[in-house]
Amino acid sequence: MNLVLALEWAGGLALLVAVAWCAWSWHRTGAGGLWSALLHGAIPLYAYLIPMAFLLGAKGHCEDWDAARLCVSVAWSKGIPIYAGLNEGAIQTTMYPPGWVLAYLPVALAHTPTGVLWLGNVMCLFYFVLPLLCLRRLLGGARAPAFLATGLFIFIATQVESLRWACFSPHADAPALGFGLLAVMSTQAGWRPGTPRRWPLALGILCAGLAVWSKQTMLPILPGLILWPLLQRQPRRALQMTIALAVIGVVLAGLSACMFPVDALWLNLLVIPGHHPWLGTIPFNLLKVFLELAPAALIALVVIVGNTVVSAAVLPRRQFLDWVWTSTWAPALMMALLLIPFSLMGLVKMGGAMNSLSPTHYFLYAAAVIQWVEMIKAFADHAAPAPARHGLLAGLAVVVWLVGGLWGLQTLQNLRYGIPDLREGLCQRAYDYLRSGQTPSAFFPTYPLAHVLAEGHLYHYADAMADRDDGGRVPISPELCARYTPADRDVACWDARQFGAGFRRGTRYFPAFTEPVAVAGLPGFRCFARAQPPRPPRNPSE
């Protein structure tokens, strides 16, 4: 049976099971449990839509960038140095701390580019939703709202461009964001009265360190975890948090220094990004990127403010204040506000892209989704009036089914465009060509992963070389360029889809390959052979 048709039938079956579950749950609980039955009944539908989001989200990836990022983890697992120094090492996408390299280390279990890319996409989605998978354990409450919150969050990620980049493209963003939110949730659970305090606090402090260890722009998480107890007038707790974060920072810094050369880390993490120029002029460049940040952020803020107003109207004042100060959504909202400057600066810097806005959007929408879960628990714990509880459940049921219906229709529409098959990807094609030993021998400047897996050697990644050069103050010497470019290859082949930008940015580092040539075994690539040396002038006397 055709795969697309099979998935369409599976979606229809999931919808039928969801409706049947609703009817069965309603029959058991009576008319008063209608909205609760609707919420529980949506679980089979979301159980189908969540993996479909991953399957279809993988279609929008940038294969050369994803392969190059994951190549770093694969190379390090083989004992190959990955952080290039000023005059030593193959230049890769390594302008982030080592945490993200270790986060994707399991991709090294795969032995082909197809396996590496699929496993990398799975891990990316896992890190993205990791905090929400821990909702019930850390916040308590019913299983259904926590599961549906995860589904709603993944649906939001498919609609917001910055989150789509972070959720469906293996990068430092997903582990950095996931660890950051998990740090907020765990520390809040640790300080909350009536819950075990030690393991959530230890987990939260560790995750805060891992978030910054994965990406520098998550640095505001650390002062945010200290600021929240200060706002609660608990300076002793803030001091304890400061000491704990300092300790974990020293430990991770020491671990980095033991694993990688300190001078190479300094060059890649601070010097090269610091020399990248700013785009545009202040304040117009900041205003431009703020207008890109604002629309999606405003939607989340409206939801949070609306939920807060409803809770303030329903709960007694003292119970409402207790709920706010012990909640997870409130510090997550504060983190989103603290991350706004870093999000804007990330996009204003040369080399920044839409994923730079993901920290603010991630924490805002996570706060909104978590707030729904905590509202259900708060209304039950504080014995809110029955109309308020039923109204909350009714609103959530309508949102869940409306989103599920729209998501299902969108999924059916996207299925018509086909399922991505990375076995047909260019990185896999390059790997197969290298393994086959065909002639002419080839070098792939945009797919170092193919060389690592097929030959066990790490060569320069053309786009990373251009990133390093963009600042203009960290030049790439001809000797360094030649040392990690294979000297025995007949042709250099570039991804034809990225040929325009990639060739212009990267060809200057490989000046020997200038003659266009067709290679029968490499469809989808544009290949260039080594230029023939000029012939000596002919002697007229001969």
C-alpha positions in Angstrom: 0.0 0.0 0.0 1.2 3.5 -0.8 2.8 5.1 2.3 0.9 8.3 2.1 -2.4 6.5 1.8 -1.6 4.3 4.8 -0.8 7.4 6.9 -4.1 9.0 5.8 -6.0 5.9 6.9 -4.1 5.9 10.2 -5.2 9.5 10.7 -8.8 8.6 10.1 -8.6 5.7 12.5 -7.0 7.9 15.2 -9.9 10.3 14.8 -12.5 7.5 15.1 -10.8 6.1 18.2 -10.7 9.6 19.7 -14.4 10.1 19.2 -15.2 6.6 20.5 -13.0 7.3 23.6 -14.9 10.6 24.2 -18.3 8.8 24.0 -17.1 6.0 26.3 -15.6 8.4 28.9 -18.8 10.5 28.8 -20.9 7.4 29.4 -18.9 6.5 32.4 -18.8 9.9 34.0 -22.3 11.2 33.1 -23.3 14.5 31.6 -21.2 16.4 34.2 -18.0 14.9 32.8 -18.5 16.0 29.2 -15.6 18.4 29.0 -13.3 16.1 30.9 -14.3 13.3 28.5 -13.5 15.5 25.5 -10.1 16.3 26.9 -9.2 12.7 27.5 -10.7 11.6 24.2 -8.3 13.9 22.3 -5.3 11.8 23.4 -5.5 9.2 20.5 -5.7 12.0 17.9 -2.6 13.8 19.4 -0.8 10.5 19.7 -1.1 10.3 15.9 -0.4 14.0 15.2 2.8 14.3 17.3 4.9 11.8 15.3 3.4 13.1 12.1 4.7 16.6 13.0 8.2 15.1 13.2 7.9 13.2 10.0 6.6 16.2 8.0 8.9 18.7 9.9 12.0 16.8 8.7 11.0 17.7 5.2 11.8 21.3 5.7 15.4 20.8 6.9 18.5 22.3 5.3 20.4 19.1 4.6 23.9 20.6 4.2 23.7 22.6 7.4 22.1 19.8 9.4 24.7 17.3 8.2 27.6 19.7 9.0 26.3 20.3 12.6 25.9 16.6 13.3 29.2 15.9 11.7 30.9 17.6 14.7 29.4 15.1 17.1 30.3 12.2 14.9 33.9 13.4 14.4 34.4 13.9 18.1 33.1 10.4 18.8 35.9 9.1 16.5 38.6 11.0 18.4 39.0 13.7 15.7 39.6 17.3 17.1 36.6 19.5 16.3 37.5 23.0 17.5 39.9 24.4 15.0 42.6 26.7 16.4 44.1 29.7 14.6 46.5 27.6 12.5 45.4 24.0 13.2 42.3 21.9 12.7 39.5 21.5 10.1 37.1 24.5 10.3 33.6 23.5 11.3 30.4 25.0 12.7 31.7 25.3 16.2 30.9 28.8 17.5 29.0 27.3 20.4 30.1 25.7 23.7 30.7 21.9 23.8 27.4 21.0 25.4 25.5 20.8 22.2 28.2 18.5 20.7 27.7 16.1 23.6 23.9 16.4 23.4 23.9 15.0 19.9 26.6 12.4 20.5 24.2 9.4 20.2 23.9 10.2 16.4 27.4 8.5 16.2 25.6 5.2 16.7 24.4 5.5 13.1 26.8 4.6 10.3 25.3 6.3 7.3 24.3 10.0 6.7 20.6 8.8 6.5 20.8 7.3 9.9 22.7 10.3 11.4 20.2 12.8 10.0 17.1 11.0 11.1 18.5 10.3 14.6 19.5 13.9 14.8 16.0 15.1 14.0 14.5 12.7 16.6 16.9 14.0 19.3 16.2 17.6 18.3 12.5 17.2 18.8 13.1 15.3 22.0 15.2 18.1 23.6 12.6 20.6 22.4 9.7 19.0 24.3 11.8 17.5 27.1 10.5 19.9 29.8 6.9 19.3 28.9 7.5 15.5 29.1 8.4 16.1 32.7 5.3 18.2 33.4 3.3 15.7 35.4 6.4 14.5 37.4 7.4 18.1 38.4 4.0 19.8 38.6 1.7 17.0 39.5 -1.9 16.8 38.3 -3.6 14.7 35.7 -1.7 12.9 32.9 -4.1 14.0 30.1 -3.5 17.8 30.4 0.3 17.3 30.5 0.2 15.1 27.4 -2.1 17.4 25.5 0.1 20.4 26.5 3.0 18.7 24.7 0.9 18.2 21.6 -0.2 21.9 21.6 3.4 23.0 22.1 4.5 20.9 19.1 1.7 22.3 17.0 2.7 25.9 17.9 6.3 25.0 16.9 5.0 24.1 13.4 3.3 27.5 13.0 5.9 29.9 14.5 8.9 30.2 12.1 11.6 30.7 14.8 10.4 27.6 16.7 10.1 25.6 13.5 13.8 26.2 13.0 14.7 25.2 16.5 12.3 22.2 16.6 13.0 20.5 13.3 16.6 21.3 12.5 19.4 19.7 14.6 21.3 22.7 16.1 22.4 24.0 19.5 18.9 25.6 20.0 16.9 22.6 20.9 19.1 21.3 23.8 19.8 24.8 25.0 16.1 25.7 25.2 15.0 22.4 26.6 17.6 22.4 29.4 16.8 26.1 30.1 13.1 25.5 30.6 13.7 22.3 32.5 16.0 24.3 34.8 13.1 26.7 35.6 10.6 23.9 36.1 12.9 21.9 38.3 14.0 24.7 40.6 10.4 25.8 41.0 9.4 22.2 41.9 12.2 22.0 44.4 11.2 25.1 46.3 7.5 24.4 46.2 6.1 23.5 49.6 5.1 19.9 50.1 7.4 18.4 47.5 10.8 16.7 47.7 13.3 19.5 47.5 16.7 18.0 46.8 16.5 16.1 43.5 14.5 18.8 41.6 16.9 21.5 42.8 20.0 19.5 41.8 18.4 18.7 38.4 17.5 22.4 37.9 21.0 23.7 38.7 22.6 21.1 36.4 20.2 21.9 33.6 20.9 25.7 33.9 24.5 25.0 33.5 23.9 22.7 30.5 21.7 25.3 28.8 24.5 27.9 28.8 27.0 25.1 28.0 25.0 24.4 24.9 24.6 28.0 23.6 25.9 31.3 24.9 22.7 33.3 24.3 21.0 31.3 27.2 23.2 33.2 29.7 20.2 35.2 31.1 18.8 32.0 32.6 21.4 32.2 35.3 20.6 35.7 36.7 16.9 34.9 36.1 17.1 31.9 38.5 18.6 34.2 41.1 16.2 37.1 40.4 13.1 35.1 41.0 13.7 34.4 44.7 14.8 38.0 45.2 11.4 39.1 43.9 9.9 36.8 46.5 12.0 38.6 49.2 14.0 35.4 49.9 17.6 36.6 49.7 18.9 33.4 51.4 17.5 31.3 48.7 19.0 33.6 46.0 22.4 33.3 47.7 22.2 29.5 47.7 21.2 29.5 44.1 24.2 31.9 43.2 26.7 29.6 44.9 25.3 26.5 43.3 25.3 28.0 39.8 28.8 29.2 40.3 29.9 25.7 41.3 28.3 24.1 38.3 29.8 26.8 36.1 33.3 26.1 37.3 32.8 22.3 36.9 31.6 22.6 33.3 34.3 25.1 32.4 36.9 22.7 33.8 35.4 19.8 32.0 35.6 21.9 28.7 39.2 22.7 29.3 40.0 19.0 29.9 38.2 17.9 26.7 39.2 20.6 24.3 42.1 23.0 23.7 41.5 26.2 25.7 42.9 28.5 23.0 40.7 26.9 20.3 37.6 27.3 22.6 38.4 30.9 23.2 38.8 31.5 19.5 35.6 29.8 18.4 33.3 30.9 21.2 34.4 34.5 21.8 36.8 35.9 19.2 35.1 34.8 16.0 31.5 35.7 17.0 32.8 38.9 18.6 34.3 40.0 15.4 31.2 39.5 13.3 29.8 42.9 12.3 26.4 44.2 13.2 23.8 44.5 10.4 22.3 48.0 9.7 22.4 51.0 12.0 21.0 51.5 15.5 18.1 51.9 16.3 16.6 50.9 12.9 18.1 47.5 12.8 16.8 46.7 16.3 13.4 48.0 15.4 13.3 45.9 12.3 14.1 42.6 14.2 11.7 43.6 17.0 8.9 43.9 14.5 9.8 40.3 13.4 9.7 39.1 17.1 6.6 41.0 18.2 3.6 39.3 16.3 4.1 35.8 17.5 5.2 37.0 21.0 2.0 39.1 21.2 -0.3 36.2 20.7 1.4 34.3 23.6 1.2 37.4 25.9 -2.5 37.8 25.2 -3.2 34.2 26.2 -1.1 34.6 29.4 -2.8 37.8 30.4 -6.2 36.4 29.7 -5.6 33.3 31.7 -4.2 35.4 34.6 -7.2 37.7 34.6 -9.6 34.7 34.7 -7.7 33.1 37.5 -7.6 36.4 39.5 -11.4 36.7 39.1 -12.1 33.1 40.2 -9.5 32.4 43.0 -9.5 34.2 46.3 -6.8 36.9 46.4 -4.4 35.1 48.8 -4.7 31.8 46.9 -4.2 33.6 43.6 -1.0 35.2 44.8 0.3 31.9 46.2 -0.5 30.2 42.9 1.5 32.9 41.0 4.6 32.8 43.2 4.7 29.0 43.3 3.9 28.5 39.6 6.2 27.6 36.7 4.6 29.8 34.1 5.4 33.1 35.9 9.3 32.6 36.1 9.2 31.2 32.5 7.5 34.4 31.4 10.2 36.4 33.2 12.9 34.4 31.5 11.3 35.2 28.1 11.5 38.9 28.9 15.1 38.6 30.0 16.0 36.8 26.7 14.5 39.5 24.4 17.8 41.5 24.1 19.8 38.4 23.3 17.2 37.3 20.7 17.3 40.6 19.0 21.1 40.9 19.0 21.4 37.3 17.7 19.4 38.3 14.6 21.1 41.7 14.2 24.6 40.1 14.1 25.9 38.9 10.7 25.1 35.2 10.4 22.0 35.4 12.5 18.8 33.8 11.3 15.2 33.3 12.5 16.2 30.7 15.0 17.8 33.6 17.0 14.3 34.6 18.0 13.4 31.2 19.3 14.5 31.7 23.0 11.9 34.4 23.6 9.1 32.7 21.6 10.0 29.3 23.3 9.6 30.6 26.8 6.5 32.7 26.1 4.6 29.8 24.5 5.9 27.3 27.1 4.6 29.7 29.8 1.2 29.9 28.1 0.9 26.1 27.7 2.1 25.3 31.3 -0.2 28.0 32.6 -3.2 26.0 31.3 -2.0 22.9 33.1 -1.4 24.8 36.3 -4.8 26.5 36.1 -6.5 23.1 36.0 -4.6 22.0 39.1 -5.1 25.3 40.9 -8.8 25.3 40.3 -9.1 21.8 41.7 -6.8 22.4 44.7 -8.4 25.7 45.7 -12.0 24.4 45.2 -13.0 27.0 42.6 -16.7 27.4 41.9 -18.1 24.7 39.7 -19.1 27.1 36.9 -15.5 28.3 36.7 -14.0 24.8 36.7 -16.5 23.7 34.0 -15.8 26.8 32.0 -12.0 26.2 32.1 -12.4 22.6 31.0 -14.9 23.6 28.3 -12.5 26.3 26.9 -9.6 23.9 27.0 -11.6 21.2 25.3 -12.7 23.5 22.5 -9.0 24.7 22.0 -7.7 21.1 22.0 -10.2 19.8 19.5 -10.0 23.0 17.3 -6.2 22.7 17.2 -6.4 19.0 16.6 -8.9 19.4 13.7 -6.8 22.2 12.0 -3.6 20.3 12.6 -5.2 17.1 11.1 -6.3 19.0 8.0 -2.9 20.6 7.7 -1.3 17.2 8.0 -3.4 15.7 5.3 -2.6 18.6 3.0 1.1 18.2 3.7 1.0 14.5 3.1 0.1 15.3 -0.5 3.5 16.8 -1.0 5.1 13.5 0.0 7.1 12.1 2.9 10.8 13.2 3.1 13.2 10.4 2.2 16.7 11.2 3.4 17.9 8.1 1.6 17.7 10.2 -1.5 19.6 13.0 0.1 22.8 14.5 -1.3 24.8 13.7 1.7 23.9 10.0 1.4 24.7 10.2 -2.3 28.1 11.7 -1.6 28.8 9.0 1.0 27.8 6.2 -1.4 30.0 7.7 -4.1 33.0 7.9 -1.7 32.5 4.3 -0.5 32.2 3.0 -4.1 35.7 4.3 -5.0 34.4 5.5 -8.4 36.4 7.9 -10.5 37.0 10.8 -10.7 37.7 11.0 -7.0 35.6 13.7 -5.3 35.8 16.1 -2.5 32.5 17.5 -1.0 33.2 20.9 0.7 29.5 21.2 1.9 29.3 17.6 3.2 32.2 16.9 5.6 29.9 14.3 7.3 30.2 12.1 4.2 34.0 12.1 4.5 34.0 11.4 8.2 31.7 8.4 7.8 33.2 7.0 4.6 36.9 7.8 5.1 37.3 8.7 8.8 38.8 12.1 7.9 37.5 15.6 8.8 37.9 18.2 6.1 37.0 21.9 6.0 33.3 22.9 5.8 33.0 25.7 3.3 30.2 27.6 4.9 32.0 27.5 8.3 35.1 28.9 6.6 33.0 31.8 5.3 31.5 32.4 8.8 35.0 32.6 10.3 36.1 35.0 7.5 33.1 37.3 7.9 34.6 39.2 10.8 37.7 40.0 8.8 40.0 39.7 11.8 40.5 35.9 12.0 42.0 35.2 8.6 42.4 31.7 7.2 45.9 31.2 6.1 46.6 29.3 2.8 48.5 26.7 4.7 45.6 26.0 7.0 43.2 25.9 4.1 45.4 23.4 2.2 46.2 21.2 5.2 42.6 20.0 5.6 41.6 19.9 2.0 42.3 16.5 0.3 45.1 16.9 -2.2 44.4 13.7 -4.1 40.9 14.5 -5.4 40.1 15.2 -9.0 36.9 17.2 -8.5 35.2 19.3 -5.9 31.4 18.9 -5.8 28.8 21.4 -4.4 25.2 21.0 -3.5 23.4 22.4 -6.6 20.5 23.6 -4.5 22.8 25.9 -2.5 25.1 26.5 -5.3 24.7 30.2 -5.7 25.5 31.4 -2.2 27.6 28.4 -1.2 29.8 28.6 -4.3 30.4 32.3 -4.0 31.2 32.1 -0.3 33.3 28.9 -0.5 35.1 28.7 -3.8 37.7 31.2 -2.8 39.1 28.6 -0.3 39.5 25.9 -2.9 41.0 27.8 -5.9 42.4 24.7 -7.5 38.9 23.5 -8.6 37.7 25.9 -11.3 36.8 23.8 -14.4 33.1 22.8 -14.7 32.7 19.1 -15.3 29.8 16.6 -15.3 30.1 13.5 -13.1 27.7 10.8 -14.0 27.4 9.3 -10.5 26.6 12.5 -8.8 23.2 14.0 -9.9 22.2 17.0 -7.8 25.8 18.2 -7.5 27.7 20.8 -9.5 31.3 19.6 -9.9 34.5 21.4 -10.8 37.8 19.7 -11.8 41.3 20.9 -11.1 42.4 23.6 -13.5 45.0 22.3 -15.9 48.4 24.0 -15.5 49.2 26.4 -18.3 51.3 24.9 -21.1 54.8 26.4 -21.5 55.1 28.6 -24.6 56.3 26.7 -27.7 59.8 27.3 -28.9 59.6 28.6 -32.6 62.9 27.0 -33.4 61.5 23.5 -32.7 
